[in-house]
Amino acid sequence: MGVAAVITRAAPPETAILHATVHPADGSVPAVGIFLESAAPELAESAARVAWWTAVGAEPHLGEWTLLSASVSLAPGTSW
């Protein structure tokens, strides 16, 4: 499994928009796709964990979560 996720800032600045897709590593049709607009970026993180858990059936292992978080950006120059 692999994960592609992007968080972008929107007005107001405390709003986080999350697009996350969890997909098989072989590139086949995505298993899970979610969209969340939240007043709290922490909720977007939780939603990404739920998307991963739904597709994989378990909490992400450290290496898998690193793959997810490495592809996420809250704002230009800010990583998550």
mmJSON file of the N, C-alpha and C atoms, coordinates in Angstrom:
{"data_MODEL":{"atom_site":{
"group_PDB":["ATOM","ATOM","ATOM","ATOM","ATOM","ATOM","ATOM","ATOM","ATOM","ATOM","ATOM","ATOM","ATOM","ATOM","ATOM","ATOM","ATOM","ATOM","ATOM","ATOM","ATOM","ATOM","ATOM","ATOM","ATOM","ATOM","ATOM","ATOM","ATOM","ATOM","ATOM","ATOM","ATOM","ATOM","ATOM","ATOM","ATOM","ATOM","ATOM","ATOM","ATOM","ATOM","ATOM","ATOM","ATOM","ATOM","ATOM","ATOM","ATOM","ATOM","ATOM","ATOM","ATOM","ATOM","ATOM","ATOM","ATOM","ATOM","ATOM","ATOM","ATOM","ATOM","ATOM","ATOM","ATOM","ATOM","ATOM","ATOM","ATOM","ATOM","ATOM","ATOM","ATOM","ATOM","ATOM","ATOM","ATOM","ATOM","ATOM","ATOM","ATOM","ATOM","ATOM","ATOM","ATOM","ATOM","ATOM","ATOM","ATOM","ATOM","ATOM","ATOM","ATOM","ATOM","ATOM","ATOM","ATOM","ATOM","ATOM","ATOM","ATOM","ATOM","ATOM","ATOM","ATOM","ATOM","ATOM","ATOM","ATOM","ATOM","ATOM","ATOM","ATOM","ATOM","ATOM","ATOM","ATOM","ATOM","ATOM","ATOM","ATOM","ATOM","ATOM","ATOM","ATOM","ATOM","ATOM","ATOM","ATOM","ATOM","ATOM","ATOM","ATOM","ATOM","ATOM","ATOM","ATOM","ATOM","ATOM","ATOM","ATOM","ATOM","ATOM","ATOM","ATOM","ATOM","ATOM","ATOM","ATOM","ATOM","ATOM","ATOM","ATOM","ATOM","ATOM","ATOM","ATOM","ATOM","ATOM","ATOM","ATOM","ATOM","ATOM","ATOM","ATOM","ATOM","ATOM","ATOM","ATOM","ATOM","ATOM","ATOM","ATOM","ATOM","ATOM","ATOM","ATOM","ATOM","ATOM","ATOM","ATOM","ATOM","ATOM","ATOM","ATOM","ATOM","ATOM","ATOM","ATOM","ATOM","ATOM","ATOM","ATOM","ATOM","ATOM","ATOM","ATOM","ATOM","ATOM","ATOM","ATOM","ATOM","ATOM","ATOM","ATOM","ATOM","ATOM","ATOM","ATOM","ATOM","ATOM","ATOM","ATOM","ATOM","ATOM","ATOM","ATOM","ATOM","ATOM","ATOM","ATOM","ATOM","ATOM","ATOM","ATOM","ATOM","ATOM","ATOM","ATOM","ATOM","ATOM","ATOM","ATOM","ATOM","ATOM","ATOM","ATOM","ATOM","ATOM","ATOM"],
"id":[1,2,3,4,5,6,7,8,9,10,11,12,13,14,15,16,17,18,19,20,21,22,23,24,25,26,27,28,29,30,31,32,33,34,35,36,37,38,39,40,41,42,43,44,45,46,47,48,49,50,51,52,53,54,55,56,57,58,59,60,61,62,63,64,65,66,67,68,69,70,71,72,73,74,75,76,77,78,79,80,81,82,83,84,85,86,87,88,89,90,91,92,93,94,95,96,97,98,99,100,101,102,103,104,105,106,107,108,109,110,111,112,113,114,115,116,117,118,119,120,121,122,123,124,125,126,127,128,129,130,131,132,133,134,135,136,137,138,139,140,141,142,143,144,145,146,147,148,149,150,151,152,153,154,155,156,157,158,159,160,161,162,163,164,165,166,167,168,169,170,171,172,173,174,175,176,177,178,179,180,181,182,183,184,185,186,187,188,189,190,191,192,193,194,195,196,197,198,199,200,201,202,203,204,205,206,207,208,209,210,211,212,213,214,215,216,217,218,219,220,221,222,223,224,225,226,227,228,229,230,231,232,233,234,235,236,237,238,239,240],
"type_symbol":["N","C","C","N","C","C","N","C","C","N","C","C","N","C","C","N","C","C","N","C","C","N","C","C","N","C","C","N","C","C","N","C","C","N","C","C","N","C","C","N","C","C","N","C","C","N","C","C","N","C","C","N","C","C","N","C","C","N","C","C","N","C","C","N","C","C","N","C","C","N","C","C","N","C","C","N","C","C","N","C","C","N","C","C","N","C","C","N","C","C","N","C","C","N","C","C","N","C","C","N","C","C","N","C","C","N","C","C","N","C","C","N","C","C","N","C","C","N","C","C","N","C","C","N","C","C","N","C","C","N","C","C","N","C","C","N","C","C","N","C","C","N","C","C","N","C","C","N","C","C","N","C","C","N","C","C","N","C","C","N","C","C","N","C","C","N","C","C","N","C","C","N","C","C","N","C","C","N","C","C","N","C","C","N","C","C","N","C","C","N","C","C","N","C","C","N","C","C","N","C","C","N","C","C","N","C","C","N","C","C","N","C","C","N","C","C","N","C","C","N","C","C","N","C","C","N","C","C","N","C","C","N","C","C","N","C","C","N","C","C"],
"label_atom_id":["N","CA","C","N","CA","C","N","CA","C","N","CA","C","N","CA","C","N","CA","C","N","CA","C","N","CA","C","N","CA","C","N","CA","C","N","CA","C","N","CA","C","N","CA","C","N","CA","C","N","CA","C","N","CA","C","N","CA","C","N","CA","C","N","CA","C","N","CA","C","N","CA","C","N","CA","C","N","CA","C","N","CA","C","N","CA","C","N","CA","C","N","CA","C","N","CA","C","N","CA","C","N","CA","C","N","CA","C","N","CA","C","N","CA","C","N","CA","C","N","CA","C","N","CA","C","N","CA","C","N","CA","C","N","CA","C","N","CA","C","N","CA","C","N","CA","C","N","CA","C","N","CA","C","N","CA","C","N","CA","C","N","CA","C","N","CA","C","N","CA","C","N","CA","C","N","CA","C","N","CA","C","N","CA","C","N","CA","C","N","CA","C","N","CA","C","N","CA","C","N","CA","C","N","CA","C","N","CA","C","N","CA","C","N","CA","C","N","CA","C","N","CA","C","N","CA","C","N","CA","C","N","CA","C","N","CA","C","N","CA","C","N","CA","C","N","CA","C","N","CA","C","N","CA","C","N","CA","C","N","CA","C","N","CA","C","N","CA","C","N","CA","C","N","CA","C","N","CA","C"],
"label_alt_id":[null,null,null,null,null,null,null,null,null,null,null,null,null,null,null,null,null,null,null,null,null,null,null,null,null,null,null,null,null,null,null,null,null,null,null,null,null,null,null,null,null,null,null,null,null,null,null,null,null,null,null,null,null,null,null,null,null,null,null,null,null,null,null,null,null,null,null,null,null,null,null,null,null,null,null,null,null,null,null,null,null,null,null,null,null,null,null,null,null,null,null,null,null,null,null,null,null,null,null,null,null,null,null,null,null,null,null,null,null,null,null,null,null,null,null,null,null,null,null,null,null,null,null,null,null,null,null,null,null,null,null,null,null,null,null,null,null,null,null,null,null,null,null,null,null,null,null,null,null,null,null,null,null,null,null,null,null,null,null,null,null,null,null,null,null,null,null,null,null,null,null,null,null,null,null,null,null,null,null,null,null,null,null,null,null,null,null,null,null,null,null,null,null,null,null,null,null,null,null,null,null,null,null,null,null,null,null,null,null,null,null,null,null,null,null,null,null,null,null,null,null,null,null,null,null,null,null,null,null,null,null,null,null,null,null,null,null,null,null,null],
"label_comp_id":["MET","MET","MET","GLY","GLY","GLY","VAL","VAL","VAL","ALA","ALA","ALA","ALA","ALA","ALA","VAL","VAL","VAL","ILE","ILE","ILE","THR","THR","THR","ARG","ARG","ARG","ALA","ALA","ALA","ALA","ALA","ALA","PRO","PRO","PRO","PRO","PRO","PRO","GLU","GLU","GLU","THR","THR","THR","ALA","ALA","ALA","ILE","ILE","ILE","LEU","LEU","LEU","HIS","HIS","HIS","ALA","ALA","ALA","THR","THR","THR","VAL","VAL","VAL","HIS","HIS","HIS","PRO","PRO","PRO","ALA","ALA","ALA","ASP","ASP","ASP","GLY","GLY","GLY","SER","SER","SER","VAL","VAL","VAL","PRO","PRO","PRO","ALA","ALA","ALA","VAL","VAL","VAL","GLY","GLY","GLY","ILE","ILE","ILE","PHE","PHE","PHE","LEU","LEU","LEU","GLU","GLU","GLU","SER","SER","SER","ALA","ALA","ALA","ALA","ALA","ALA","PRO","PRO","PRO","GLU","GLU","GLU","LEU","LEU","LEU","ALA","ALA","ALA","GLU","GLU","GLU","SER","SER","SER","ALA","ALA","ALA","ALA","ALA","ALA","ARG","ARG","ARG","VAL","VAL","VAL","ALA","ALA","ALA","TRP","TRP","TRP","TRP","TRP","TRP","THR","THR","THR","ALA","ALA","ALA","VAL","VAL","VAL","GLY","GLY","GLY","ALA","ALA","ALA","GLU","GLU","GLU","PRO","PRO","PRO","HIS","HIS","HIS","LEU","LEU","LEU","GLY","GLY","GLY","GLU","GLU","GLU","TRP","TRP","TRP","THR","THR","THR","LEU","LEU","LEU","LEU","LEU","LEU","SER","SER","SER","ALA","ALA","ALA","SER","SER","SER","VAL","VAL","VAL","SER","SER","SER","LEU","LEU","LEU","ALA","ALA","ALA","PRO","PRO","PRO","GLY","GLY","GLY","THR","THR","THR","SER","SER","SER","TRP","TRP","TRP"],
"label_asym_id":["A","A","A","A","A","A","A","A","A","A","A","A","A","A","A","A","A","A","A","A","A","A","A","A","A","A","A","A","A","A","A","A","A","A","A","A","A","A","A","A","A","A","A","A","A","A","A","A","A","A","A","A","A","A","A","A","A","A","A","A","A","A","A","A","A","A","A","A","A","A","A","A","A","A","A","A","A","A","A","A","A","A","A","A","A","A","A","A","A","A","A","A","A","A","A","A","A","A","A","A","A","A","A","A","A","A","A","A","A","A","A","A","A","A","A","A","A","A","A","A","A","A","A","A","A","A","A","A","A","A","A","A","A","A","A","A","A","A","A","A","A","A","A","A","A","A","A","A","A","A","A","A","A","A","A","A","A","A","A","A","A","A","A","A","A","A","A","A","A","A","A","A","A","A","A","A","A","A","A","A","A","A","A","A","A","A","A","A","A","A","A","A","A","A","A","A","A","A","A","A","A","A","A","A","A","A","A","A","A","A","A","A","A","A","A","A","A","A","A","A","A","A","A","A","A","A","A","A","A","A","A","A","A","A","A","A","A","A","A","A"],
"label_entity_id":["1","1","1","1","1","1","1","1","1","1","1","1","1","1","1","1","1","1","1","1","1","1","1","1","1","1","1","1","1","1","1","1","1","1","1","1","1","1","1","1","1","1","1","1","1","1","1","1","1","1","1","1","1","1","1","1","1","1","1","1","1","1","1","1","1","1","1","1","1","1","1","1","1","1","1","1","1","1","1","1","1","1","1","1","1","1","1","1","1","1","1","1","1","1","1","1","1","1","1","1","1","1","1","1","1","1","1","1","1","1","1","1","1","1","1","1","1","1","1","1","1","1","1","1","1","1","1","1","1","1","1","1","1","1","1","1","1","1","1","1","1","1","1","1","1","1","1","1","1","1","1","1","1","1","1","1","1","1","1","1","1","1","1","1","1","1","1","1","1","1","1","1","1","1","1","1","1","1","1","1","1","1","1","1","1","1","1","1","1","1","1","1","1","1","1","1","1","1","1","1","1","1","1","1","1","1","1","1","1","1","1","1","1","1","1","1","1","1","1","1","1","1","1","1","1","1","1","1","1","1","1","1","1","1","1","1","1","1","1","1"],
"label_seq_id":[1,1,1,2,2,2,3,3,3,4,4,4,5,5,5,6,6,6,7,7,7,8,8,8,9,9,9,10,10,10,11,11,11,12,12,12,13,13,13,14,14,14,15,15,15,16,16,16,17,17,17,18,18,18,19,19,19,20,20,20,21,21,21,22,22,22,23,23,23,24,24,24,25,25,25,26,26,26,27,27,27,28,28,28,29,29,29,30,30,30,31,31,31,32,32,32,33,33,33,34,34,34,35,35,35,36,36,36,37,37,37,38,38,38,39,39,39,40,40,40,41,41,41,42,42,42,43,43,43,44,44,44,45,45,45,46,46,46,47,47,47,48,48,48,49,49,49,50,50,50,51,51,51,52,52,52,53,53,53,54,54,54,55,55,55,56,56,56,57,57,57,58,58,58,59,59,59,60,60,60,61,61,61,62,62,62,63,63,63,64,64,64,65,65,65,66,66,66,67,67,67,68,68,68,69,69,69,70,70,70,71,71,71,72,72,72,73,73,73,74,74,74,75,75,75,76,76,76,77,77,77,78,78,78,79,79,79,80,80,80],
"pdbx_PDB_ins_code":[null,null,null,null,null,null,null,null,null,null,null,null,null,null,null,null,null,null,null,null,null,null,null,null,null,null,null,null,null,null,null,null,null,null,null,null,null,null,null,null,null,null,null,null,null,null,null,null,null,null,null,null,null,null,null,null,null,null,null,null,null,null,null,null,null,null,null,null,null,null,null,null,null,null,null,null,null,null,null,null,null,null,null,null,null,null,null,null,null,null,null,null,null,null,null,null,null,null,null,null,null,null,null,null,null,null,null,null,null,null,null,null,null,null,null,null,null,null,null,null,null,null,null,null,null,null,null,null,null,null,null,null,null,null,null,null,null,null,null,null,null,null,null,null,null,null,null,null,null,null,null,null,null,null,null,null,null,null,null,null,null,null,null,null,null,null,null,null,null,null,null,null,null,null,null,null,null,null,null,null,null,null,null,null,null,null,null,null,null,null,null,null,null,null,null,null,null,null,null,null,null,null,null,null,null,null,null,null,null,null,null,null,null,null,null,null,null,null,null,null,null,null,null,null,null,null,null,null,null,null,null,null,null,null,null,null,null,null,null,null],
"Cartn_x":[0.839,0.0,0.885,0.367,1.038,0.014,0.484,-0.429,-0.014,-0.992,-0.754,-1.673,-1.135,-1.965,-1.438,-2.336,-1.963,-2.875,-2.299,-3.081,-2.707,-3.707,-3.45,-4.189,-3.651,-4.301,-5.337,-6.406,-7.432,-7.842,-8.559,-9.038,-10.276,-10.408,-9.415,-8.219,-7.082,-5.854,-5.908,-6.851,-6.933,-7.672,-8.152,-8.862,-7.872,-7.974,-7.134,-8.017,-7.556,-8.265,-7.373,-7.916,-7.142,-7.714,-6.859,-7.188,-6.278,-6.813,-5.976,-6.496,-5.585,-5.926,-4.984,-5.546,-4.755,-4.92,-3.809,-3.894,-2.888,-3.157,-2.21,-0.908,0.208,1.513,1.638,0.822,0.904,0.227,-0.324,-0.911,-2.322,-2.96,-4.334,-5.294,-6.572,-7.593,-7.492,-7.565,-7.469,-8.479,-8.027,-8.888,-9.725,-9.151,-9.842,-9.496,-10.494,-10.267,-11.108,-10.504,-11.263,-10.991,-11.941,-11.79,-12.336,-11.561,-12.002,-11.645,-12.594,-12.313,-12.603,-11.613,-11.732,-11.226,-11.819,-11.348,-10.067,-9.726,-8.53,-7.667,-6.424,-5.543,-5.366,-5.5,-5.363,-6.438,-7.625,-8.686,-8.345,-7.653,-7.222,-6.232,-5.344,-4.402,-5.161,-6.161,-6.964,-7.66,-8.165,-8.848,-7.889,-6.655,-5.666,-5.38,-5.309,-5.1,-6.283,-7.492,-8.68,-8.657,-8.273,-8.202,-7.216,-6.063,-5.066,-5.607,-6.184,-6.697,-7.788,-8.636,-9.718,-9.166,-8.125,-7.565,-6.689,-5.913,-4.936,-5.476,-6.389,-6.964,-6.181,-5.255,-4.46,-3.884,-3.477,-2.788,-1.524,-1.156,0.05,1.298,2.2,3.5,4.314,5.361,6.156,6.61,7.141,7.614,6.498,5.32,4.187,3.68,3.65,3.191,4.17,5.463,6.464,6.223,5.871,5.557,4.397,3.391,2.24,2.626,3.246,3.51,4.524,5.407,6.394,5.743,4.544,3.889,2.846,2.858,1.841,2.453,1.761,2.217,1.07,1.307,0.285,0.306,1.478,1.641,3.029,3.272,4.608,5.68,6.653,7.739,7.415,6.215,5.815,5.485,6.184,5.894,5.125,4.527,3.704,4.219],
"Cartn_y":[-1.184,0.0,1.248,2.305,3.588,4.659,5.83,6.906,8.183,8.909,10.246,11.172,12.204,13.118,14.534,15.474,16.883,17.667,18.516,19.451,20.848,21.655,23.025,23.984,25.168,26.201,26.933,27.342,28.13,29.25,30.219,31.29,30.808,30.981,31.554,30.626,31.165,30.374,29.176,29.13,27.979,26.798,26.965,25.888,25.021,23.733,22.801,22.023,21.853,21.038,19.841,18.665,17.443,16.639,16.276,15.305,14.108,12.944,11.766,10.595,9.897,8.681,7.578,6.468,5.293,4.306,3.833,2.986,1.842,0.726,-0.376,0.069,-0.503,-0.136,-0.462,-1.398,-1.758,-0.737,0.327,1.393,1.13,0.1,-0.196,0.851,0.669,1.641,1.958,3.253,3.621,2.876,2.464,1.757,2.733,3.881,4.858,6.248,7.101,8.502,9.335,10.324,11.16,12.628,13.453,14.905,15.444,16.241,16.803,18.27,19.094,20.491,20.672,21.109,21.163,22.489,22.947,24.158,23.888,22.623,22.266,21.298,21.675,20.774,19.423,19.374,18.111,17.114,17.61,16.731,16.168,16.958,16.464,15.322,15.438,14.347,13.092,13.245,12.093,11.452,12.273,11.744,10.956,11.432,10.702,9.347,9.301,8.029,7.088,7.637,6.817,6.257,7.073,6.606,5.456,5.6,4.53,3.286,3.454,2.315,1.594,2.343,1.742,0.877,1.339,0.606,-0.565,-0.364,-1.368,-2.28,-1.779,-2.586,-2.537,-1.591,-1.471,-0.066,0.327,1.604,1.581,2.718,2.735,2.456,1.654,1.456,2.726,2.891,4.114,4.422,3.419,3.652,4.065,3.445,3.773,5.184,5.538,6.879,7.935,7.604,8.531,8.811,7.764,7.933,8.899,8.788,9.679,11.098,11.258,12.604,13.335,12.607,13.248,13.909,13.47,14.012,15.076,15.541,16.486,17.855,18.892,20.26,21.109,21.858,22.751,24.107,24.555,25.849,25.864,26.753,26.806,26.938,26.048,26.079,25.443,24.87,24.249,22.793,21.887,20.468,19.951,18.781,18.184,16.817],
"Cartn_z":[0.0,0.0,0.0,-0.586,-0.547,-0.261,0.066,0.424,-0.282,-0.808,-1.326,-0.557,0.053,0.837,0.719,0.656,0.589,1.515,2.341,3.155,2.688,2.389,1.974,2.888,3.028,3.833,2.985,3.621,2.947,3.886,3.393,4.263,4.999,6.278,7.193,7.381,7.837,7.901,8.84,9.774,10.676,10.05,8.829,8.144,7.373,7.548,6.794,5.834,4.617,3.635,3.322,3.487,3.278,2.125,1.195,0.156,0.42,0.638,0.881,0.068,-0.556,-1.283,-0.838,-0.401,-0.041,-1.183,-1.72,-2.908,-2.833,-3.524,-3.579,-4.241,-3.792,-4.331,-5.819,-6.314,-7.734,-8.642,-8.056,-8.846,-9.324,-8.804,-9.206,-8.63,-8.854,-8.462,-6.964,-6.593,-5.175,-4.306,-3.133,-2.196,-1.38,-1.043,-0.199,-0.691,-0.798,-1.099,-0.153,0.486,1.416,1.139,1.506,1.452,2.753,3.431,4.699,4.759,5.107,5.403,6.876,7.622,9.072,9.596,10.689,11.346,12.12,12.326,13.09,12.285,11.976,11.24,11.922,13.257,13.982,13.526,13.19,12.711,11.336,10.539,9.234,9.406,10.392,10.666,11.061,11.915,12.332,11.135,10.229,9.051,8.173,8.057,7.269,7.897,9.226,9.921,9.68,9.707,9.466,8.05,7.077,5.689,5.564,6.213,6.161,6.841,8.019,8.784,7.998,7.319,6.54,5.408,4.756,3.623,4.06,5.114,5.516,6.61,7.428,8.498,9.787,9.901,11.126,11.2,12.39,12.533,11.675,11.104,10.278,11.104,10.531,11.166,10.956,11.729,11.663,10.244,9.545,8.186,7.245,7.398,6.541,6.833,8.115,8.482,8.013,8.036,7.528,6.046,5.304,3.888,3.71,4.549,4.469,4.84,5.991,6.475,5.602,4.951,4.093,2.887,2.529,1.343,1.676,2.925,3.377,3.615,3.202,3.422,3.928,5.012,5.559,4.876,4.491,3.85,3.215,2.273,1.679,2.759,2.713,3.686,5.02,5.18,6.438,6.187,6.887,6.715,7.908,7.731,8.783,9.103],
"occupancy":[1.0,1.0,1.0,1.0,1.0,1.0,1.0,1.0,1.0,1.0,1.0,1.0,1.0,1.0,1.0,1.0,1.0,1.0,1.0,1.0,1.0,1.0,1.0,1.0,1.0,1.0,1.0,1.0,1.0,1.0,1.0,1.0,1.0,1.0,1.0,1.0,1.0,1.0,1.0,1.0,1.0,1.0,1.0,1.0,1.0,1.0,1.0,1.0,1.0,1.0,1.0,1.0,1.0,1.0,1.0,1.0,1.0,1.0,1.0,1.0,1.0,1.0,1.0,1.0,1.0,1.0,1.0,1.0,1.0,1.0,1.0,1.0,1.0,1.0,1.0,1.0,1.0,1.0,1.0,1.0,1.0,1.0,1.0,1.0,1.0,1.0,1.0,1.0,1.0,1.0,1.0,1.0,1.0,1.0,1.0,1.0,1.0,1.0,1.0,1.0,1.0,1.0,1.0,1.0,1.0,1.0,1.0,1.0,1.0,1.0,1.0,1.0,1.0,1.0,1.0,1.0,1.0,1.0,1.0,1.0,1.0,1.0,1.0,1.0,1.0,1.0,1.0,1.0,1.0,1.0,1.0,1.0,1.0,1.0,1.0,1.0,1.0,1.0,1.0,1.0,1.0,1.0,1.0,1.0,1.0,1.0,1.0,1.0,1.0,1.0,1.0,1.0,1.0,1.0,1.0,1.0,1.0,1.0,1.0,1.0,1.0,1.0,1.0,1.0,1.0,1.0,1.0,1.0,1.0,1.0,1.0,1.0,1.0,1.0,1.0,1.0,1.0,1.0,1.0,1.0,1.0,1.0,1.0,1.0,1.0,1.0,1.0,1.0,1.0,1.0,1.0,1.0,1.0,1.0,1.0,1.0,1.0,1.0,1.0,1.0,1.0,1.0,1.0,1.0,1.0,1.0,1.0,1.0,1.0,1.0,1.0,1.0,1.0,1.0,1.0,1.0,1.0,1.0,1.0,1.0,1.0,1.0,1.0,1.0,1.0,1.0,1.0,1.0,1.0,1.0,1.0,1.0,1.0,1.0,1.0,1.0,1.0,1.0,1.0,1.0],
"B_iso_or_equiv":[0.0,0.0,0.0,0.0,0.0,0.0,0.0,0.0,0.0,0.0,0.0,0.0,0.0,0.0,0.0,0.0,0.0,0.0,0.0,0.0,0.0,0.0,0.0,0.0,0.0,0.0,0.0,0.0,0.0,0.0,0.0,0.0,0.0,0.0,0.0,0.0,0.0,0.0,0.0,0.0,0.0,0.0,0.0,0.0,0.0,0.0,0.0,0.0,0.0,0.0,0.0,0.0,0.0,0.0,0.0,0.0,0.0,0.0,0.0,0.0,0.0,0.0,0.0,0.0,0.0,0.0,0.0,0.0,0.0,0.0,0.0,0.0,0.0,0.0,0.0,0.0,0.0,0.0,0.0,0.0,0.0,0.0,0.0,0.0,0.0,0.0,0.0,0.0,0.0,0.0,0.0,0.0,0.0,0.0,0.0,0.0,0.0,0.0,0.0,0.0,0.0,0.0,0.0,0.0,0.0,0.0,0.0,0.0,0.0,0.0,0.0,0.0,0.0,0.0,0.0,0.0,0.0,0.0,0.0,0.0,0.0,0.0,0.0,0.0,0.0,0.0,0.0,0.0,0.0,0.0,0.0,0.0,0.0,0.0,0.0,0.0,0.0,0.0,0.0,0.0,0.0,0.0,0.0,0.0,0.0,0.0,0.0,0.0,0.0,0.0,0.0,0.0,0.0,0.0,0.0,0.0,0.0,0.0,0.0,0.0,0.0,0.0,0.0,0.0,0.0,0.0,0.0,0.0,0.0,0.0,0.0,0.0,0.0,0.0,0.0,0.0,0.0,0.0,0.0,0.0,0.0,0.0,0.0,0.0,0.0,0.0,0.0,0.0,0.0,0.0,0.0,0.0,0.0,0.0,0.0,0.0,0.0,0.0,0.0,0.0,0.0,0.0,0.0,0.0,0.0,0.0,0.0,0.0,0.0,0.0,0.0,0.0,0.0,0.0,0.0,0.0,0.0,0.0,0.0,0.0,0.0,0.0,0.0,0.0,0.0,0.0,0.0,0.0,0.0,0.0,0.0,0.0,0.0,0.0,0.0,0.0,0.0,0.0,0.0,0.0],
"pdbx_formal_charge":[null,null,null,null,null,null,null,null,null,null,null,null,null,null,null,null,null,null,null,null,null,null,null,null,null,null,null,null,null,null,null,null,null,null,null,null,null,null,null,null,null,null,null,null,null,null,null,null,null,null,null,null,null,null,null,null,null,null,null,null,null,null,null,null,null,null,null,null,null,null,null,null,null,null,null,null,null,null,null,null,null,null,null,null,null,null,null,null,null,null,null,null,null,null,null,null,null,null,null,null,null,null,null,null,null,null,null,null,null,null,null,null,null,null,null,null,null,null,null,null,null,null,null,null,null,null,null,null,null,null,null,null,null,null,null,null,null,null,null,null,null,null,null,null,null,null,null,null,null,null,null,null,null,null,null,null,null,null,null,null,null,null,null,null,null,null,null,null,null,null,null,null,null,null,null,null,null,null,null,null,null,null,null,null,null,null,null,null,null,null,null,null,null,null,null,null,null,null,null,null,null,null,null,null,null,null,null,null,null,null,null,null,null,null,null,null,null,null,null,null,null,null,null,null,null,null,null,null,null,null,null,null,null,null,null,null,null,null,null,null],
"auth_seq_id":[1,1,1,2,2,2,3,3,3,4,4,4,5,5,5,6,6,6,7,7,7,8,8,8,9,9,9,10,10,10,11,11,11,12,12,12,13,13,13,14,14,14,15,15,15,16,16,16,17,17,17,18,18,18,19,19,19,20,20,20,21,21,21,22,22,22,23,23,23,24,24,24,25,25,25,26,26,26,27,27,27,28,28,28,29,29,29,30,30,30,31,31,31,32,32,32,33,33,33,34,34,34,35,35,35,36,36,36,37,37,37,38,38,38,39,39,39,40,40,40,41,41,41,42,42,42,43,43,43,44,44,44,45,45,45,46,46,46,47,47,47,48,48,48,49,49,49,50,50,50,51,51,51,52,52,52,53,53,53,54,54,54,55,55,55,56,56,56,57,57,57,58,58,58,59,59,59,60,60,60,61,61,61,62,62,62,63,63,63,64,64,64,65,65,65,66,66,66,67,67,67,68,68,68,69,69,69,70,70,70,71,71,71,72,72,72,73,73,73,74,74,74,75,75,75,76,76,76,77,77,77,78,78,78,79,79,79,80,80,80],
"auth_comp_id":["MET","MET","MET","GLY","GLY","GLY","VAL","VAL","VAL","ALA","ALA","ALA","ALA","ALA","ALA","VAL","VAL","VAL","ILE","ILE","ILE","THR","THR","THR","ARG","ARG","ARG","ALA","ALA","ALA","ALA","ALA","ALA","PRO","PRO","PRO","PRO","PRO","PRO","GLU","GLU","GLU","THR","THR","THR","ALA","ALA","ALA","ILE","ILE","ILE","LEU","LEU","LEU","HIS","HIS","HIS","ALA","ALA","ALA","THR","THR","THR","VAL","VAL","VAL","HIS","HIS","HIS","PRO","PRO","PRO","ALA","ALA","ALA","ASP","ASP","ASP","GLY","GLY","GLY","SER","SER","SER","VAL","VAL","VAL","PRO","PRO","PRO","ALA","ALA","ALA","VAL","VAL","VAL","GLY","GLY","GLY","ILE","ILE","ILE","PHE","PHE","PHE","LEU","LEU","LEU","GLU","GLU","GLU","SER","SER","SER","ALA","ALA","ALA","ALA","ALA","ALA","PRO","PRO","PRO","GLU","GLU","GLU","LEU","LEU","LEU","ALA","ALA","ALA","GLU","GLU","GLU","SER","SER","SER","ALA","ALA","ALA","ALA","ALA","ALA","ARG","ARG","ARG","VAL","VAL","VAL","ALA","ALA","ALA","TRP","TRP","TRP","TRP","TRP","TRP","THR","THR","THR","ALA","ALA","ALA","VAL","VAL","VAL","GLY","GLY","GLY","ALA","ALA","ALA","GLU","GLU","GLU","PRO","PRO","PRO","HIS","HIS","HIS","LEU","LEU","LEU","GLY","GLY","GLY","GLU","GLU","GLU","TRP","TRP","TRP","THR","THR","THR","LEU","LEU","LEU","LEU","LEU","LEU","SER","SER","SER","ALA","ALA","ALA","SER","SER","SER","VAL","VAL","VAL","SER","SER","SER","LEU","LEU","LEU","ALA","ALA","ALA","PRO","PRO","PRO","GLY","GLY","GLY","THR","THR","THR","SER","SER","SER","TRP","TRP","TRP"],
"auth_asym_id":["A","A","A","A","A","A","A","A","A","A","A","A","A","A","A","A","A","A","A","A","A","A","A","A","A","A","A","A","A","A","A","A","A","A","A","A","A","A","A","A","A","A","A","A","A","A","A","A","A","A","A","A","A","A","A","A","A","A","A","A","A","A","A","A","A","A","A","A","A","A","A","A","A","A","A","A","A","A","A","A","A","A","A","A","A","A","A","A","A","A","A","A","A","A","A","A","A","A","A","A","A","A","A","A","A","A","A","A","A","A","A","A","A","A","A","A","A","A","A","A","A","A","A","A","A","A","A","A","A","A","A","A","A","A","A","A","A","A","A","A","A","A","A","A","A","A","A","A","A","A","A","A","A","A","A","A","A","A","A","A","A","A","A","A","A","A","A","A","A","A","A","A","A","A","A","A","A","A","A","A","A","A","A","A","A","A","A","A","A","A","A","A","A","A","A","A","A","A","A","A","A","A","A","A","A","A","A","A","A","A","A","A","A","A","A","A","A","A","A","A","A","A","A","A","A","A","A","A","A","A","A","A","A","A","A","A","A","A","A","A"],
"auth_atom_id":["N","CA","C","N","CA","C","N","CA","C","N","CA","C","N","CA","C","N","CA","C","N","CA","C","N","CA","C","N","CA","C","N","CA","C","N","CA","C","N","CA","C","N","CA","C","N","CA","C","N","CA","C","N","CA","C","N","CA","C","N","CA","C","N","CA","C","N","CA","C","N","CA","C","N","CA","C","N","CA","C","N","CA","C","N","CA","C","N","CA","C","N","CA","C","N","CA","C","N","CA","C","N","CA","C","N","CA","C","N","CA","C","N","CA","C","N","CA","C","N","CA","C","N","CA","C","N","CA","C","N","CA","C","N","CA","C","N","CA","C","N","CA","C","N","CA","C","N","CA","C","N","CA","C","N","CA","C","N","CA","C","N","CA","C","N","CA","C","N","CA","C","N","CA","C","N","CA","C","N","CA","C","N","CA","C","N","CA","C","N","CA","C","N","CA","C","N","CA","C","N","CA","C","N","CA","C","N","CA","C","N","CA","C","N","CA","C","N","CA","C","N","CA","C","N","CA","C","N","CA","C","N","CA","C","N","CA","C","N","CA","C","N","CA","C","N","CA","C","N","CA","C","N","CA","C","N","CA","C","N","CA","C","N","CA","C","N","CA","C","N","CA","C","N","CA","C","N","CA","C"],
"pdbx_PDB_model_num":[1,1,1,1,1,1,1,1,1,1,1,1,1,1,1,1,1,1,1,1,1,1,1,1,1,1,1,1,1,1,1,1,1,1,1,1,1,1,1,1,1,1,1,1,1,1,1,1,1,1,1,1,1,1,1,1,1,1,1,1,1,1,1,1,1,1,1,1,1,1,1,1,1,1,1,1,1,1,1,1,1,1,1,1,1,1,1,1,1,1,1,1,1,1,1,1,1,1,1,1,1,1,1,1,1,1,1,1,1,1,1,1,1,1,1,1,1,1,1,1,1,1,1,1,1,1,1,1,1,1,1,1,1,1,1,1,1,1,1,1,1,1,1,1,1,1,1,1,1,1,1,1,1,1,1,1,1,1,1,1,1,1,1,1,1,1,1,1,1,1,1,1,1,1,1,1,1,1,1,1,1,1,1,1,1,1,1,1,1,1,1,1,1,1,1,1,1,1,1,1,1,1,1,1,1,1,1,1,1,1,1,1,1,1,1,1,1,1,1,1,1,1,1,1,1,1,1,1,1,1,1,1,1,1,1,1,1,1,1,1]
}}}
